[in-house]
Amino acid sequence: MALVLKRVSWKYFLPGCVKAKKPHPSSSVPRVQDDSNQMSMRRLSLSDVSNTGSQISLNDLSSSLVGSNLHIFTHKELEVMTNSFSKSEFLGEGGFGQVYKGFIDDNLRPGLKAQPVAVKVLDLNGSQGHREWLAEVIFLGQLKHPHLVNLIGYCCEDDHRLLVYEYMPLGNLEDKLFKNYAATLPWLTRIKIALGAAQCLAFLHEEEKPVIYRDLKASNILLDTDYSSKLSDFGLATDGPQGDVSHITTCVMGTEGYAAPEYIKTGHLTAMCDVYSFGVVLLELLTGRKSIDKNRPRREQDLVEWARPLLKEFRRLEQIIDPRLEGQYSTEGVKKAALLAYQCLSHHPRSRPTMSTVVKTLQPLLELNDIRMGSFVCTVSNDGNLTYVHNNARNYEQKDEKREEIGCHRLRKGRRQRRRIRPSRSRDVYSDTVLYKALGTSLYSPRN
């Protein structure tokens, strides 16, 4: 549920986009200013462009952004990329609008490599508008970080507002954490995802002109092929306070369950609001539960209210840790992550750690080796490359028990046979050698 209380027409910010013309081959790549000039320029802020007296038009927006190499696409080009926004290319939908998978081929633009992309289409009747589209172009067109999704270009033609991003093959954290029932995210993968998001937030907060993200949630954390996390969806991002200014006052915008309590009450926005939202995401990673879940018992529907009091009581942590992990996590790591979440979720903003402190706390957790290893299945491709490692013993045991209930005589010979892990029917190869090379000596002790 979005907490958007006010919407301003995009016409307030900028004059309408002129109809884009087919780019001439010699000018197909947008102008980029000389690097030496860029270094002397300050980063363009949203207020610089949204001000009614601004001299910057959308035609020269790309070349006005410091360090930007954004491409300006025509709507026709985006139709070609997405097969006319085919249903078969549909990826999902959010407050901004629908998202489609597309593909850029070698012949589209000189200097633009062939690659899959995600094309986000602004819904003119949705909860967001031109201001949010513009915020994404302004921030993602200039800010670059390994854990920040890459904006390739945009389209502003007539009433069309579209954004073209790098394609993230594993989707978002929300789907992987709450909707992927085939295999749960391992403990270290969860810490890796949290660390990447924390590093990006620290980068934003420590910019010369600080940026407050304002909409951190599981669905806005995208995952690359190696589960490297990247923040996306900067429609609600805004420039933070500078100098002696302690906060900025804005309309309350964000997502229920993630927004800081002081921001909801007063509209006062600081970097500590992002820290609170990060604490909610970290708690979701620890528990495997959504921030707001109306399907749970009444006292457990609000995750923070239910779980935060238990985070400091280490003896009771097992009551809230995601049971799908089946105990395969670092006990010391869980204690430290739980204490960090507790601090981030403090009702007093000044008691919360900075994102730089969060990063320093999370980094050592990846090195802890006190993780209990249970039964597992390793899937290896025919060429010997390790493709996925996950604990699947419980799934096999549950299948065996179900077969026993329907009268499978072979599985009635005793408890030991019921718990036996049966091999997959696929052609995948199971190799201890590849496992050992991939996971190291902590997997098991080599036999003499």
Secondary structure as GFF3:
##gff-version 3
##sequence-region A 1 448
A	DSSP	three_ten_helix	10	12	.	.	.	ID=ss1
A	DSSP	three_ten_helix	25	27	.	.	.	ID=ss2
A	DSSP	alpha_helix	35	40	.	.	.	ID=ss3
A	DSSP	alpha_helix	46	50	.	.	.	ID=ss4
A	DSSP	three_ten_helix	58	60	.	.	.	ID=ss5
A	DSSP	alpha_helix	61	64	.	.	.	ID=ss6
A	DSSP	beta_strand	71	72	.	.	.	ID=ss7
A	DSSP	alpha_helix	75	81	.	.	.	ID=ss8
A	DSSP	three_ten_helix	87	89	.	.	.	ID=ss9
A	DSSP	beta_strand	90	93	.	.	.	ID=ss10
A	DSSP	beta_strand	97	104	.	.	.	ID=ss11
A	DSSP	beta_strand	115	122	.	.	.	ID=ss12
A	DSSP	alpha_helix	130	140	.	.	.	ID=ss13
A	DSSP	beta_strand	151	157	.	.	.	ID=ss14
A	DSSP	beta_strand	160	166	.	.	.	ID=ss15
A	DSSP	alpha_helix	173	174	.	.	.	ID=ss16
A	DSSP	pi_helix	175	179	.	.	.	ID=ss17
A	DSSP	alpha_helix	187	205	.	.	.	ID=ss18
A	DSSP	beta_strand	211	212	.	.	.	ID=ss19
A	DSSP	three_ten_helix	218	220	.	.	.	ID=ss20
A	DSSP	beta_strand	221	223	.	.	.	ID=ss21
A	DSSP	beta_strand	229	231	.	.	.	ID=ss22
A	DSSP	beta_strand	238	239	.	.	.	ID=ss23
A	DSSP	beta_strand	248	249	.	.	.	ID=ss24
A	DSSP	alpha_helix	261	266	.	.	.	ID=ss25
A	DSSP	beta_strand	268	269	.	.	.	ID=ss26
A	DSSP	alpha_helix	271	287	.	.	.	ID=ss27
A	DSSP	three_ten_helix	298	300	.	.	.	ID=ss28
A	DSSP	alpha_helix	303	307	.	.	.	ID=ss29
A	DSSP	three_ten_helix	308	310	.	.	.	ID=ss30
A	DSSP	three_ten_helix	314	319	.	.	.	ID=ss31
A	DSSP	three_ten_helix	323	325	.	.	.	ID=ss32
A	DSSP	alpha_helix	331	344	.	.	.	ID=ss33
A	DSSP	three_ten_helix	349	351	.	.	.	ID=ss34
A	DSSP	alpha_helix	355	362	.	.	.	ID=ss35
A	DSSP	three_ten_helix	363	367	.	.	.	ID=ss36
A	DSSP	beta_strand	377	380	.	.	.	ID=ss37
A	DSSP	beta_strand	386	390	.	.	.	ID=ss38
A	DSSP	alpha_helix	393	405	.	.	.	ID=ss39
A	DSSP	three_ten_helix	409	411	.	.	.	ID=ss40
A	DSSP	alpha_helix	415	418	.	.	.	ID=ss41
A	DSSP	alpha_helix	432	439	.	.	.	ID=ss42
###
